[in-house]
């Protein structure tokens, strides 16, 4: 049995309607090796910050996991099964109140290694991690779906999800549900995609027992209206979390967390926006600042740059450039 962690305590308060901003859940999503192969840790840089043409080893990625776990800033660490086993062998989770989570499926729409072209095709359901191998290191994992408004495709995905739920319940493994936006245009006649996606999510879970339901969702931030609609639909049973997507400006990262929480999200699961920040711990610390202390994303970005300067860390962008809001979905709620 796994002892209750900080994540469980926060989810209980969210479900009971006693949520406060200090209950906002942050997950560090370091499961990129399930998608990127040897490019997971990103390019090696020389002393001038220029790429050397080589990729950094996986150990760099795992060292980042250990630092984040030690920081006390996150509630969930999401990794591949192989990384979860590595961290467990090292005893990193011993005495920790961070929940270990494992990516439980890796459909073809996350096969993003160099030269791959799968993202332009509908997802082929696929699972690598065996649940009986997951259970010794984590009792929580991520399962991902994508809806394409294609009957045969979506039925195959939902059938695979139903089979997974049966196996997960039997294995004693909980899950949260990630729902991507397709990476190419999907026509949704008479509706925008975000509305279609909200309905698809709510409908696919309507017939799922409380025993088998996901602990929470991980979805794309599709703007304030879509987030508020989904978060207010069934808040005791359908807790909304947002995924971070590609790294961009610091202001984008902090504004996304700020807006998502304002419109009802209670979880943020960020990968590249954390790992490729100049200082992973500082960016999460400032994510907490905008939620827990109601600091504006503009002010928090300035404080982040101040923190980097004090640590002698060179920022990737000038403060002026890093203060830009570039994500179109964020401009809807600005």
Order of alpha helices (4+ residues) and beta strands (2+ residues): alpha-beta-alpha-beta-beta-alpha-beta-alpha-beta-alpha-beta-alpha-beta-alpha-beta-alpha-beta-alpha-beta-alpha-alpha-alpha-alpha-alpha
